Amino acid sequence: MDILGKIQLHREEERRLAWEGTFGEYLEILKERPYVAQSAHSRVYNMIKDAGIEEVNGTKKYNFFNNQIFGLEDSIERLVEEYFHPAAKRLDVRKRILLLMGPVSGGKSTIVTMLKRGLEDYSKTEAGAVYAIKGCPMHEDPLHLIPHHLRDDFYREFGIRIEGNLSPLNTMRLEKEYGNCIEDVIVERIFFSEDKRTGIGTFSPSDPKSQDIADLTGSIDFSTIAEFGSESDPRAYRFDGELNKANRGMMEFQEMLKCDEKFLWHLLSLTQEGNFKAGRFALISADELIVAHTNESEYRSFIANKKNEALHSRIIVMGVPYNLRVSEEERIYEKMIKESDMSHVHIAPHALRVAAIFSVLTRLMDSKKQGMDLIKKMRLYDGEIVEGYNHIDLEDLQKEFADEGMSGIDPRYVINRISSAIIRKEITSINALDVLRSMKDGLDHHASITKEDKERFINFISLARKEYDEIAKKEVQKAFVYSYEESAKTLMDNYLDNVEAYCNKNKLRDPLTGEEMSPDEKLMRSIEEQIGISENAKKAFREEILIRISAYARKGKKFDYNSHERLREAIQKKLFADLKDVVKITTSSKTPDEAQLKKVNEVIARLVDEHGYNTTSANELLKYVGSLLNR
C-alpha cells in the first residue's frame, strides 16, 4: 500500500475511535469499563505493564522499553516498581515529582520521550481511552461534575473514587450553557498529542528575565476583558499554560533545577494537593505526572540550598547511570548508527565491541575485592563466566559502589569519533583499529576530561586493543578451520572421553580395532597446557570438569563446548596452536604461491559469508593478525 493509502486508513481509524455523548451516556461506559476513569499515574503504569513483563535472572524486563533503552534493567525496574506502580495504587508516591538524575547521554531524555510517545499511542487503545468535558482547554475529567456530597454514593455504585474540583471555566459553563443539568454536559473522547498540546506538555527554561509564569499556568486574555467585564471571569482567561495542557497526562520539566524559584513553587501545591493557582481563581485541580531530569552536579547544588528543602521533600530521585554491560553498549551504538546517515557504512565486526569495551571500562570503579581487575569485572557484568567467581560475587560487586556508572565516556562521544573515523578515512568501511585510533585522538579535544582522566582513558584504549587482539586471532582461527565448531566439538569430546577414563581409572576402547588402550595423556596435556594447568594441578582440573558435567546432568542440561569457560579457551588455543604456522605463512607472505593464495581467498570468502566482513575489512583483519603472529 502506498503512503497516501496509509494516511487515509489512519484518518478512517481516527474517525472510528472518536466518541461524543452526554455525561449520562459516559456513565454507561464507566459501568462497563470502570478502568476508563484511571488516574494519570495509573494510565502510565498500565501502559508499561500491558506491553508485557518478563523475568530474566530475577530481574524484571519491561517490553515497553525494548529496542530503545539498553543495559538499564535495574534502573527501569526501580522506576516502575518504586514509582509508577505505587503511584498507580494511589499511594503517596504519586504526590511527588519524578526526577531522573544521571550523566549526559545516559538515557534520561529517551525514557521521557518514550513515555510521551507511548501515552499518545496508548490513548488510542481501549485500555488507555481518555474522556474529557468537550470544549475544555484543560481536557477536564467529566467526573469532576459530580458534586462533593454525592461522591461517596458514586463510589458505592461505581467503585470509582473522584478527586479534584470542577474548574472555574466549567463551573460557569455548567451554569450558563447547561442550566446546571450535569447529565446533559457533552463529553468526548480525546487523544493525547504533544504536538496538539493535549494531555502532554513540555516546559523548558529560558532567560529568567523574559520567562513568564504564564508559560506554566496560562494568562489573562486582555482582548476579552471589555466583553466579559472582569479579570476574574474565567472566560477572560487563557487556560493554555503547560500545567493546564498536560492535565490528564504528563508534563516534562526539562532542566528543572535551572528554573527560577518562582516556577518551582507552583509545583509544591500541584504535587501535594493536586492543584495549582492561576489568575484570580480558586485553586485549579490537575491530574498529571510531572517528570523532570537533571545531572548529578546540578542536583547536588540544588539540595545544598536550604531554600529548596520544601521542594526537595516532594521529589523522588531515580538514578539513570550509564550502561555497564558491553553487549548492551554495542546495541546503543548500533541503534544510534541506524538512526544516522552512517547506516550505509560497513562497520567491521567487533569494531563497535571494542568501542563498547573502552566506554564501559571508563565507567567502572576499581573493586577492593582481591584478585578482581576491571577486565574481569567488565566480563562478569556482561554475563560472562569468569573462572573462580559466581553470581554472589557479581551481586557484591554491584553493591560495592552506589554511584558506579555516573561518570565516564558517553555514547555520543563514541559515535562522534566513529563519524570522524569514517570522514577521515574517506571510504565506506571502518574496523576496530580505526575506531580506537579515532577515540584516542579525540581525547585531546574533549573539554571535560582532566589530564589524569586522559592518562586513564589511554590505558583503557590499550586494554581494549588487547581484547581486540584476542578477538581478531580467534576470528581468523575460526575462518581457517573448516567447520570450526565441529572441529572444536570433536576435540572436546575426545578430551572428555580421556578425562572420564583417567578419573575413573578405566581403559578406552579403540573404535576401529576394538582394542583397549590407556587414556591419551599426551592429548590431555596438550590441551591443558594451553591455559597453564601444571602437572600437579591436572588431576584437580580434570575432576572439576567431571563435577561440572554431573551438575549439568542433574539439572537436565547438556554439557557442551560453551559450558566451561577455561576448557573452551583451552580447546580454542589448541586448535589455533595447531594452525598457527599455517596462518602466519599465509597472512604474512608478500608473494604467496598459488596454494597460499587459494587458502587466503577461501578464508576471506568465509569471513565475508559467515562472519559479517566485507572484502576490505576481511583483508585488513588478515594482515593485522599476521603482524600479531609475527611479533
Backbone torsions as a table, in degrees:
resi	resn	phi	psi	omega
1	MET	NA	136.9	-179.6
2	ASP	-76.7	171.0	-173.8
3	ILE	-64.3	-36.1	179.9
4	LEU	-66.7	-36.0	176.7
5	GLY	-63.7	-39.7	179.1
6	LYS	-67.6	-36.6	177.8
7	ILE	-63.8	-42.0	178.8
8	GLN	-63.2	-42.0	177.8
9	LEU	-61.5	-42.2	179.2
10	HIS	-61.3	-42.5	180.0
11	ARG	-63.9	-41.8	178.4
12	GLU	-65.4	-36.7	178.3
13	GLU	-66.0	-39.6	178.2
14	GLU	-64.1	-39.7	178.3
15	ARG	-65.5	-37.3	-180.0
16	ARG	-65.5	-38.2	-177.3
17	LEU	-77.5	-22.4	-176.3
18	ALA	-62.6	144.6	178.5
19	TRP	-147.1	142.2	176.4
20	GLU	-147.2	136.7	179.8
21	GLY	-168.8	-178.6	179.6
22	THR	-80.5	167.2	177.9
23	PHE	-61.2	-35.2	177.7
24	GLY	-62.1	-41.3	178.1
25	GLU	-68.2	-33.7	177.5
26	TYR	-63.8	-38.1	178.7
27	LEU	-62.8	-31.8	176.4
28	GLU	-64.8	-37.4	176.4
29	ILE	-62.9	-42.1	-179.7
30	LEU	-64.1	-33.4	178.1
31	LYS	-63.7	-38.6	-180.0
32	GLU	-80.2	-38.5	-175.1
33	ARG	-134.0	76.3	-177.2
34	PRO	-61.4	-22.1	-179.8
35	TYR	-65.7	-13.4	178.0
36	VAL	-60.2	-29.2	-177.1
37	ALA	-87.2	19.8	-177.4
38	GLN	-66.7	157.6	179.1
39	SER	-77.7	170.4	179.7
40	ALA	-61.0	-43.8	180.0
41	HIS	-64.6	-40.9	179.5
42	SER	-64.4	-38.4	-179.5
43	ARG	-64.0	-41.2	179.3
44	VAL	-65.4	-43.9	-179.9
45	TYR	-63.6	-45.2	-179.4
46	ASN	-65.3	-34.3	176.4
47	MET	-60.0	-45.0	179.7
48	ILE	-68.6	-44.1	-177.7
49	LYS	-64.6	-42.3	-176.8
50	ASP	-66.1	-21.3	178.1
51	ALA	-73.9	-14.5	177.3
52	GLY	110.8	141.2	178.4
53	ILE	-129.3	129.3	175.9
54	GLU	-118.1	153.8	176.2
55	GLU	-115.3	120.1	-178.8
56	VAL	-122.8	115.5	179.4
57	ASN	52.2	42.2	176.5
58	GLY	82.0	-3.3	179.1
59	THR	-109.1	133.4	178.9
60	LYS	-77.9	136.0	178.3
61	LYS	-117.7	121.4	-175.9
62	TYR	-98.2	115.7	-175.6
63	ASN	-61.8	-23.1	179.5
64	PHE	-55.9	-34.3	-175.7
65	PHE	-95.8	5.1	-179.2
66	ASN	-59.2	146.2	173.5
67	ASN	66.4	7.8	176.4
68	GLN	-130.1	-40.4	-179.7
69	ILE	-112.5	126.0	-174.4
70	PHE	-124.1	134.2	172.7
71	GLY	74.1	12.5	-178.9
72	LEU	-117.0	33.8	-176.4
73	GLU	-56.9	-42.6	-178.8
74	ASP	-64.3	-43.4	-180.0
75	SER	-65.5	-41.6	179.9
76	ILE	-66.3	-39.3	178.5
77	GLU	-63.2	-41.7	177.0
78	ARG	-62.1	-44.1	-179.2
79	LEU	-58.8	-46.2	-176.4
80	VAL	-75.0	-47.5	-172.6
81	GLU	-82.4	-24.6	-178.5
82	GLU	-101.9	-12.5	177.8
83	TYR	-122.8	-65.1	-173.0
84	PHE	-63.4	-42.4	-176.4
85	HIS	-65.5	-54.0	178.3
86	PRO	-64.4	-32.6	178.3
87	ALA	-64.8	-37.6	178.6
88	ALA	-65.1	-26.7	179.5
89	LYS	-88.7	13.4	178.9
90	ARG	64.6	21.8	173.9
91	LEU	-73.6	170.0	-170.9
92	ASP	-63.9	-16.1	-180.0
93	VAL	-57.5	-31.2	-177.8
94	ARG	-66.8	-14.4	179.2
95	LYS	-91.9	22.8	-179.4
96	ARG	-122.1	149.5	172.1
97	ILE	-78.6	134.6	176.5
98	LEU	-89.3	116.7	-179.7
99	LEU	-113.0	114.4	176.0
100	LEU	-88.6	122.0	-176.3
101	MET	-121.0	130.9	178.5
102	GLY	-179.6	176.4	-178.3
103	PRO	-72.1	166.9	-179.3
104	VAL	-62.1	144.5	177.0
105	SER	60.1	30.6	-179.2
106	GLY	-95.6	-8.9	177.3
107	GLY	117.4	1.4	-177.5
108	LYS	-61.3	-53.1	-178.6
109	SER	-63.9	-34.7	179.2
110	THR	-64.2	-42.1	178.3
111	ILE	-60.2	-46.6	-178.8
112	VAL	-64.4	-44.4	179.3
113	THR	-60.9	-40.3	178.3
114	MET	-63.3	-39.4	178.2
115	LEU	-64.0	-41.8	-179.8
116	LYS	-66.2	-49.3	179.5
117	ARG	-64.0	-36.3	179.8
118	GLY	-63.7	-42.9	179.2
119	LEU	-64.2	-36.7	177.8
120	GLU	-59.4	-45.8	-179.6
121	ASP	-72.0	-40.0	-176.2
122	TYR	-65.4	-33.0	-179.6
123	SER	-68.1	-12.5	178.0
124	LYS	-93.3	-0.6	178.0
125	THR	-98.9	165.0	178.5
126	GLU	-66.1	-40.6	-178.0
127	ALA	-67.6	-27.6	-176.7
128	GLY	-107.5	15.8	-176.8
129	ALA	-60.0	139.1	-179.7
130	VAL	-125.5	132.5	179.1
131	TYR	-120.0	145.8	-176.6
132	ALA	-144.7	161.1	174.9
133	ILE	-65.7	125.4	-176.4
134	LYS	-65.7	137.8	177.5
135	GLY	85.6	-0.8	180.0
136	CYS	-86.2	124.4	179.9
137	PRO	-66.5	-16.7	179.5
138	MET	-102.4	7.6	179.7
139	HIS	50.2	50.8	-171.2
140	GLU	-65.7	145.9	177.0
141	ASP	-62.4	122.7	-179.6
142	PRO	-59.0	-25.8	-178.1
143	LEU	-67.7	-14.6	175.0
144	HIS	-64.7	-16.3	178.1
145	LEU	-69.3	-23.8	-179.6
146	ILE	-68.8	122.5	179.9
147	PRO	-60.4	151.7	-177.3
148	HIS	-58.1	-38.1	-175.3
149	HIS	-71.9	-10.3	179.0
150	LEU	-107.0	1.0	-173.3
151	ARG	-71.9	-31.3	175.5
152	ASP	-66.3	-40.1	177.3
153	ASP	-63.7	-40.3	-179.9
154	PHE	-63.1	-40.7	179.4
155	TYR	-63.8	-40.4	-179.7
156	ARG	-65.9	-34.1	-177.9
157	GLU	-83.2	-40.5	-172.9
158	PHE	-107.7	-17.3	-177.0
159	GLY	72.4	23.3	-177.2
160	ILE	-121.3	127.3	176.3
161	ARG	-84.7	140.7	178.9
162	ILE	-112.3	128.3	177.0
163	GLU	-124.6	142.2	176.2
164	GLY	102.3	158.0	-178.0
165	ASN	-108.9	155.0	176.4
166	LEU	-65.1	136.1	-175.8
167	SER	-68.8	158.3	-179.7
168	PRO	-55.8	-40.6	-178.1
169	LEU	-65.4	-46.4	-178.8
170	ASN	-73.5	-25.9	173.5
171	THR	-62.3	-43.9	179.0
172	MET	-68.7	-42.6	-179.4
173	ARG	-63.2	-39.2	178.8
174	LEU	-59.1	-39.5	-178.7
175	GLU	-76.0	-49.1	-171.3
176	LYS	-83.2	-36.3	-176.1
177	GLU	-92.0	-31.0	-173.2
178	TYR	-117.7	2.0	178.7
179	GLY	57.8	35.6	179.5
180	ASN	63.3	16.6	175.4
181	CYS	-87.9	92.8	-175.0
182	ILE	-58.0	-38.7	-175.3
183	GLU	-64.9	-17.3	-178.0
184	ASP	-93.3	-9.8	-177.9
185	VAL	-60.2	133.4	-177.7
186	ILE	-80.9	130.1	178.3
187	VAL	-116.1	144.6	178.3
188	GLU	-135.0	156.9	173.6
189	ARG	-84.0	135.2	179.2
190	ILE	-117.3	160.0	179.8
191	PHE	-126.0	125.6	-178.6
192	PHE	-62.5	140.6	177.7
193	SER	-158.2	120.9	177.4
194	GLU	-67.1	-38.4	-178.7
195	ASP	-64.7	-37.9	-179.6
196	LYS	-91.2	2.4	179.9
197	ARG	56.4	50.2	177.2
198	THR	-119.2	105.8	175.8
199	GLY	76.2	-5.2	178.7
200	ILE	-137.4	121.7	179.7
201	GLY	-123.0	156.9	177.4
202	THR	-137.7	125.7	178.0
203	PHE	-119.0	128.6	179.8
204	SER	-126.3	128.4	-178.4
205	PRO	-67.2	146.9	175.5
206	SER	-130.9	-155.3	-179.3
207	ASP	-59.8	121.0	-177.9
208	PRO	-55.2	-27.7	-178.0
209	LYS	-73.2	-29.7	-176.3
210	SER	-104.8	-14.5	-178.7
211	GLN	-69.9	131.9	-177.3
212	ASP	-113.0	140.2	178.6
213	ILE	-62.1	-20.1	177.8
214	ALA	-61.3	-24.3	177.4
215	ASP	-60.8	-26.2	179.0
216	LEU	-94.1	-42.8	-167.8
217	THR	-114.5	2.6	-177.5
218	GLY	88.8	178.6	-175.1
219	SER	-152.9	167.1	177.9
220	ILE	-71.5	138.3	174.2
221	ASP	-95.6	93.8	-173.2
222	PHE	-62.8	-23.0	-178.8
223	SER	-70.1	-15.5	-177.0
224	THR	-106.2	-3.8	-176.1
225	ILE	-64.0	-38.5	178.8
226	ALA	-62.0	-34.9	-178.6
227	GLU	-74.2	-42.4	-173.5
228	PHE	-101.2	-12.4	168.7
229	GLY	85.3	-10.1	-176.5
230	SER	-156.1	146.2	175.8
231	GLU	-71.4	-16.9	-179.1
232	SER	-91.2	2.2	174.3
233	ASP	-80.6	121.4	-175.7
234	PRO	-61.2	-21.6	177.7
235	ARG	-72.2	-14.9	178.8
236	ALA	-97.4	16.5	-177.7
237	TYR	-124.4	139.4	176.6
238	ARG	-95.0	109.8	177.7
239	PHE	-87.1	64.7	-172.7
240	ASP	-124.5	17.8	174.6
241	GLY	-73.4	168.9	-177.6
242	GLU	-64.4	-34.2	178.0
243	LEU	-68.3	-34.4	176.9
244	ASN	-66.7	-50.0	-173.2
245	LYS	-71.8	-26.7	-179.3
246	ALA	-83.0	-2.8	-179.9
247	ASN	-56.2	137.3	-178.5
248	ARG	84.4	-9.6	-177.9
249	GLY	-131.5	-117.4	-177.6
250	MET	-145.3	153.8	174.6
251	MET	-125.6	130.0	175.6
252	GLU	-91.3	123.0	177.9
253	PHE	-103.9	92.8	-176.7
254	GLN	-69.9	136.6	178.0
255	GLU	44.9	51.2	-173.8
256	MET	-54.3	-40.4	-173.4
257	LEU	-74.9	-5.2	174.7
258	LYS	-89.8	-5.5	-175.7
259	CYS	-74.5	154.6	172.3
260	ASP	-64.0	147.5	-175.1
261	GLU	-57.3	-35.0	-175.9
262	LYS	-62.7	-25.9	177.8
263	PHE	-76.1	-36.1	-176.6
264	LEU	-72.2	-31.8	-177.6
265	TRP	-65.3	-27.5	177.9
266	HIS	-63.9	-23.8	-178.7
267	LEU	-78.0	-19.8	-178.9
268	LEU	-59.6	-53.2	-178.7
269	SER	-68.3	-38.9	-178.0
270	LEU	-61.9	-44.5	-176.8
271	THR	-73.7	-42.0	-174.4
272	GLN	-81.0	-43.3	-174.1
273	GLU	-107.1	-10.0	180.0
274	GLY	76.4	25.7	177.2
275	ASN	-149.7	168.0	178.0
276	PHE	-146.9	163.3	-177.0
277	LYS	-97.5	134.5	176.5
278	ALA	-144.4	129.9	177.4
279	GLY	55.5	-151.3	-178.4
280	ARG	-98.6	54.4	-178.2
281	PHE	-125.0	167.1	170.9
282	ALA	-66.7	169.1	179.1
283	LEU	-57.1	137.7	-177.5
284	ILE	-102.1	125.3	-179.2
285	SER	-74.4	142.9	176.6
286	ALA	-147.7	136.7	178.4
287	ASP	-116.6	99.5	-177.2
288	GLU	-153.8	152.6	177.1
289	LEU	-91.4	124.6	177.7
290	ILE	-101.2	117.9	178.9
291	VAL	-117.7	127.3	177.5
292	ALA	-125.2	163.2	175.2
293	HIS	-145.5	150.1	-176.9
294	THR	-158.5	172.8	174.9
295	ASN	-99.7	171.4	-171.2
296	GLU	-66.6	-41.0	-176.8
297	SER	-64.3	-41.2	178.2
298	GLU	-66.2	-37.2	179.4
299	TYR	-66.3	-41.9	179.0
300	ARG	-61.6	-41.1	178.0
301	SER	-64.3	-38.2	-178.3
302	PHE	-64.2	-48.0	-177.0
303	ILE	-74.5	-18.7	178.2
304	ALA	-74.5	-19.2	-179.5
305	ASN	-85.3	114.5	-175.7
306	LYS	-60.1	-27.5	-178.2
307	LYS	-66.4	-16.1	-176.5
308	ASN	-96.4	7.7	-173.9
309	GLU	-59.8	-40.9	-178.2
310	ALA	-62.1	-43.7	-179.9
311	LEU	-72.5	-35.7	-178.9
312	HIS	-60.0	-36.9	-179.7
313	SER	-70.9	-12.2	179.7
314	ARG	-105.4	18.0	-179.8
315	ILE	-118.4	135.4	169.7
316	ILE	-108.3	120.1	-176.7
317	VAL	-95.1	126.9	175.4
318	MET	-116.7	117.8	179.3
319	GLY	-71.9	134.7	175.1
320	VAL	-124.1	83.7	-177.4
321	PRO	-77.5	175.2	171.6
322	TYR	-67.0	152.5	171.6
323	ASN	-63.5	142.4	-178.8
324	LEU	-119.2	17.8	179.8
325	ARG	-116.2	123.9	-174.4
326	VAL	-59.2	-45.5	-177.1
327	SER	-63.2	-36.0	178.5
328	GLU	-74.1	-33.9	177.2
329	GLU	-62.6	-40.0	174.9
330	GLU	-55.7	-42.8	-178.2
331	ARG	-65.3	-33.4	176.5
332	ILE	-62.0	-46.3	-179.3
333	TYR	-65.9	-40.0	179.1
334	GLU	-60.9	-41.7	179.0
335	LYS	-64.7	-45.5	-178.4
336	MET	-64.9	-37.6	178.8
337	ILE	-69.0	-40.1	180.0
338	LYS	-62.3	-33.7	-178.6
339	GLU	-82.8	-6.9	-176.9
340	SER	-100.5	-176.5	175.6
341	ASP	-87.9	13.2	-179.4
342	MET	-99.2	4.7	-173.0
343	SER	-64.4	-18.4	179.2
344	HIS	-81.4	-13.1	-176.2
345	VAL	-77.7	135.4	175.7
346	HIS	-81.0	118.5	176.7
347	ILE	-107.6	115.9	-173.6
348	ALA	-59.3	147.7	175.6
349	PRO	-51.2	140.6	176.5
350	HIS	78.3	-5.8	176.9
351	ALA	-65.0	-44.1	178.6
352	LEU	-72.5	-29.5	179.7
353	ARG	-65.7	-44.3	-179.5
354	VAL	-67.5	-32.9	174.8
355	ALA	-64.1	-40.9	179.1
356	ALA	-66.4	-39.4	177.3
357	ILE	-59.1	-47.3	178.8
358	PHE	-59.8	-48.9	-177.4
359	SER	-59.7	-48.0	-177.6
360	VAL	-64.2	-40.0	178.7
361	LEU	-59.3	-37.3	-179.9
362	THR	-68.5	-18.3	-175.8
363	ARG	-97.8	-16.6	-177.5
364	LEU	-81.7	153.4	176.6
365	MET	-109.3	143.2	-179.3
366	ASP	-63.1	122.6	-179.2
367	SER	-77.1	149.8	175.4
368	LYS	-88.3	-3.0	-179.4
369	LYS	-68.8	130.1	-175.5
370	GLN	-62.2	132.3	177.5
371	GLY	81.6	0.1	-177.1
372	MET	-97.7	114.1	174.1
373	ASP	-105.7	175.6	-174.4
374	LEU	-66.2	-34.5	-179.9
375	ILE	-65.5	-45.1	177.6
376	LYS	-62.3	-43.2	-180.0
377	LYS	-61.6	-43.7	178.9
378	MET	-58.9	-42.7	-178.8
379	ARG	-69.0	-40.3	177.7
380	LEU	-62.5	-43.9	179.2
381	TYR	-60.3	-31.5	-176.7
382	ASP	-87.5	6.7	176.5
383	GLY	86.0	8.6	178.9
384	GLU	-79.4	156.6	175.9
385	ILE	-86.0	123.4	176.6
386	VAL	-116.6	119.7	-175.4
387	GLU	-55.5	131.6	177.7
388	GLY	93.9	-3.3	-178.8
389	TYR	-130.5	152.7	-179.9
390	ASN	-135.3	-171.3	-175.1
391	HIS	-66.1	-25.5	177.5
392	ILE	-68.4	-41.2	176.1
393	ASP	-61.0	-39.7	179.7
394	LEU	-63.2	-43.7	178.7
395	GLU	-62.6	-40.0	177.8
396	ASP	-62.8	-41.6	178.9
397	LEU	-62.6	-42.1	-177.6
398	GLN	-68.9	-24.3	179.3
399	LYS	-89.9	-11.0	-171.5
400	GLU	-65.3	-38.4	-178.0
401	PHE	-128.9	118.5	-178.6
402	ALA	-69.4	-28.9	-175.1
403	ASP	-106.0	19.3	178.2
404	GLU	-64.6	135.1	-179.8
405	GLY	93.0	0.6	-179.9
406	MET	-89.7	1.8	177.0
407	SER	-146.6	169.4	-179.6
408	GLY	124.1	-170.1	-178.8
409	ILE	-77.8	134.8	-179.0
410	ASP	-94.9	156.6	-176.8
411	PRO	-58.3	-32.3	-178.7
412	ARG	-63.8	-36.4	178.3
413	TYR	-61.6	-43.9	-179.0
414	VAL	-61.9	-46.5	-179.7
415	ILE	-64.0	-38.4	177.1
416	ASN	-60.7	-41.1	-178.0
417	ARG	-73.5	-33.1	174.7
418	ILE	-64.4	-41.6	176.8
419	SER	-60.1	-43.1	179.7
420	SER	-62.4	-39.8	179.9
421	ALA	-63.8	-39.9	-179.7
422	ILE	-65.3	-46.5	-177.4
423	ILE	-65.9	-41.4	-178.1
424	ARG	-68.1	-37.9	-177.4
425	LYS	-78.2	-23.3	176.0
426	GLU	57.0	31.8	172.3
427	ILE	-134.0	170.9	-175.7
428	THR	-97.4	31.9	178.8
429	SER	-150.7	131.0	175.0
430	ILE	-132.3	153.9	-179.6
431	ASN	-121.0	-178.1	-175.3
432	ALA	-60.2	-39.5	-178.5
433	LEU	-67.3	-37.2	176.0
434	ASP	-59.9	-43.1	-178.3
435	VAL	-66.1	-47.5	-179.6
436	LEU	-62.9	-40.9	179.4
437	ARG	-62.7	-43.5	-179.7
438	SER	-65.8	-38.3	179.8
439	MET	-67.6	-37.7	177.7
440	LYS	-65.9	-43.8	179.1
441	ASP	-62.3	-35.3	-176.8
442	GLY	-71.5	-18.1	-178.8
443	LEU	-62.5	-28.7	-180.0
444	ASP	-67.4	-23.4	-174.9
445	HIS	-110.4	7.7	179.7
446	HIS	-83.7	111.0	-170.4
447	ALA	-62.2	-34.0	-171.8
448	SER	-93.8	5.8	-177.7
449	ILE	-95.5	127.0	177.8
450	THR	-80.1	170.6	178.9
451	LYS	-61.9	-40.0	179.9
452	GLU	-66.4	-42.0	178.3
453	ASP	-62.2	-40.5	-178.4
454	LYS	-60.4	-42.4	178.8
455	GLU	-63.2	-42.1	177.6
456	ARG	-62.2	-45.1	-175.9
457	PHE	-66.5	-36.7	177.1
458	ILE	-63.9	-37.7	176.4
459	ASN	-64.2	-38.4	178.1
460	PHE	-67.0	-33.8	175.8
461	ILE	-63.9	-39.0	176.9
462	SER	-63.9	-41.5	178.1
463	LEU	-64.2	-41.1	178.1
464	ALA	-64.2	-36.5	178.3
465	ARG	-64.7	-41.2	178.1
466	LYS	-63.5	-40.3	176.8
467	GLU	-61.8	-40.4	-179.8
468	TYR	-67.5	-36.9	178.7
469	ASP	-55.9	-44.0	179.6
470	GLU	-67.9	-41.0	178.6
471	ILE	-61.5	-44.0	-177.3
472	ALA	-63.5	-42.7	179.7
473	LYS	-61.6	-45.0	-179.3
474	LYS	-65.6	-35.4	-179.3
475	GLU	-64.6	-44.8	179.0
476	VAL	-68.1	-38.7	177.8
477	GLN	-57.6	-45.4	179.9
478	LYS	-61.1	-40.9	-177.9
479	ALA	-69.5	-32.7	-179.1
480	PHE	-75.9	-33.1	-178.6
481	VAL	-87.0	114.8	179.1
482	TYR	-66.1	132.8	-177.0
483	SER	51.5	60.7	-173.5
484	TYR	-54.4	-48.4	-176.5
485	GLU	-61.7	-37.4	-179.9
486	GLU	-66.8	-39.8	178.7
487	SER	-64.2	-43.0	179.7
488	ALA	-63.8	-42.0	-179.4
489	LYS	-64.4	-43.1	-179.9
490	THR	-61.9	-44.9	179.9
491	LEU	-63.6	-41.4	-179.0
492	MET	-66.8	-44.4	179.1
493	ASP	-59.5	-39.9	177.9
494	ASN	-63.0	-44.3	179.1
495	TYR	-62.2	-46.5	-176.9
496	LEU	-64.8	-37.8	176.3
497	ASP	-59.1	-43.4	-179.4
498	ASN	-69.6	-39.2	179.2
499	VAL	-64.1	-44.3	-180.0
500	GLU	-61.7	-43.1	178.6
501	ALA	-65.2	-40.0	-179.6
502	TYR	-62.8	-49.1	-175.7
503	CYS	-69.3	-32.8	-179.2
504	ASN	-93.2	2.8	-180.0
505	LYS	55.7	44.0	178.3
506	ASN	-108.4	171.9	174.7
507	LYS	-103.3	158.3	173.2
508	LEU	-101.5	155.5	177.8
509	ARG	-111.4	127.6	179.1
510	ASP	-63.9	123.3	-175.9
511	PRO	-64.8	-20.8	-178.8
512	LEU	-93.7	-50.0	-174.5
513	THR	-92.2	-20.7	-177.5
514	GLY	80.4	2.1	-179.0
515	GLU	-75.4	149.1	174.5
516	GLU	-80.8	141.7	179.2
517	MET	-146.1	155.9	-179.4
518	SER	-74.4	156.1	176.0
519	PRO	-55.0	142.8	-176.3
520	ASP	-79.9	90.3	-178.1
521	GLU	-61.8	-37.7	-178.3
522	LYS	-62.4	-43.4	178.6
523	LEU	-63.3	-47.6	-177.4
524	MET	-61.3	-44.5	-178.7
525	ARG	-68.3	-34.0	-179.9
526	SER	-64.2	-27.3	177.8
527	ILE	-84.5	-46.0	-176.3
528	GLU	-65.0	-34.6	-179.4
529	GLU	-65.6	-20.7	179.8
530	GLN	-63.3	-26.2	-179.5
531	ILE	-117.3	22.3	172.1
532	GLY	75.9	24.3	176.9
533	ILE	-77.8	118.5	-177.0
534	SER	-77.8	168.8	178.1
535	GLU	-58.5	-40.5	-178.5
536	ASN	-70.9	-26.4	-174.7
537	ALA	-95.6	-5.5	-173.1
538	LYS	-62.9	-39.0	-177.7
539	LYS	-63.7	-44.7	-180.0
540	ALA	-63.8	-39.6	-179.5
541	PHE	-65.1	-43.6	-178.9
542	ARG	-66.6	-38.9	178.2
543	GLU	-67.1	-35.8	177.8
544	GLU	-62.5	-39.6	178.6
545	ILE	-61.7	-45.0	-179.8
546	LEU	-64.3	-38.7	178.0
547	ILE	-62.6	-42.1	178.7
548	ARG	-62.2	-42.1	178.8
549	ILE	-61.5	-42.8	179.3
550	SER	-63.5	-41.9	180.0
551	ALA	-62.2	-40.9	178.2
552	TYR	-64.6	-42.4	-178.1
553	ALA	-62.3	-41.0	179.9
554	ARG	-61.5	-34.4	-179.0
555	LYS	-87.5	2.4	-180.0
556	GLY	73.6	21.3	-179.7
557	LYS	-105.4	152.3	-179.0
558	LYS	-93.9	129.0	176.9
559	PHE	-77.9	120.4	-179.1
560	ASP	-131.0	-166.9	-173.9
561	TYR	-58.8	-28.9	-176.5
562	ASN	-100.1	8.9	-173.5
563	SER	-81.8	-17.8	-179.4
564	HIS	-136.0	112.0	-172.2
565	GLU	-56.6	-47.1	-174.8
566	ARG	-72.6	-35.5	177.8
567	LEU	-66.4	-41.1	177.7
568	ARG	-60.4	-43.8	178.4
569	GLU	-61.0	-41.8	-179.5
570	ALA	-64.0	-42.1	179.4
571	ILE	-62.7	-45.8	-179.7
572	GLN	-60.4	-46.0	-178.2
573	LYS	-66.3	-36.0	178.3
574	LYS	-64.2	-46.5	178.9
575	LEU	-60.5	-42.8	-177.3
576	PHE	-69.8	-37.6	179.2
577	ALA	-61.4	-39.1	179.1
578	ASP	-65.4	-27.8	-176.3
579	LEU	-101.7	-5.4	-168.8
580	LYS	-55.0	-46.8	-178.2
581	ASP	-63.7	-38.6	178.5
582	VAL	-63.0	-44.9	-179.6
583	VAL	-63.0	-45.6	-179.1
584	LYS	-57.5	-50.0	-176.7
585	ILE	-64.9	-43.5	-174.9
586	THR	-68.7	-41.3	-174.6
587	THR	-83.4	-23.3	-174.6
588	SER	-101.5	-9.7	-178.2
589	SER	-69.5	122.8	179.2
590	LYS	-73.8	-31.3	178.1
591	THR	-125.8	74.9	-176.7
592	PRO	-64.9	144.7	176.9
593	ASP	-77.2	-179.3	-173.6
594	GLU	-61.6	-41.3	-179.2
595	ALA	-65.7	-42.9	179.4
596	GLN	-65.3	-41.9	-179.7
597	LEU	-62.3	-40.1	178.3
598	LYS	-63.0	-42.4	179.5
599	LYS	-63.1	-44.3	179.6
600	VAL	-60.3	-45.2	-179.0
601	ASN	-64.1	-36.5	177.2
602	GLU	-64.2	-43.7	-179.1
603	VAL	-64.7	-44.7	179.4
604	ILE	-61.2	-43.3	179.1
605	ALA	-60.5	-39.8	-179.6
606	ARG	-70.2	-38.8	176.9
607	LEU	-62.3	-37.5	-179.8
608	VAL	-74.3	-47.6	-173.4
609	ASP	-75.4	-35.1	-170.6
610	GLU	-113.8	-17.5	-173.4
611	HIS	-120.9	3.6	172.0
612	GLY	87.1	11.9	178.0
613	TYR	-88.1	163.7	162.8
614	ASN	-106.0	177.0	-173.5
615	THR	-61.7	-36.4	179.9
616	THR	-64.5	-52.6	-176.8
617	SER	-68.7	-30.4	177.9
618	ALA	-67.2	-43.5	177.1
619	ASN	-62.6	-41.7	179.5
620	GLU	-63.5	-39.7	178.9
621	LEU	-62.9	-46.2	-179.0
622	LEU	-61.4	-43.8	179.7
623	LYS	-62.9	-41.8	-177.8
624	TYR	-66.3	-44.8	179.8
625	VAL	-65.7	-37.3	175.7
626	GLY	-59.0	-42.5	179.3
627	SER	-66.8	-36.0	178.1
628	LEU	-64.0	-43.2	-176.6
629	LEU	-72.0	-23.6	-178.5
630	ASN	-89.8	-1.6	-179.8
631	ARG	-71.5	NA	NA
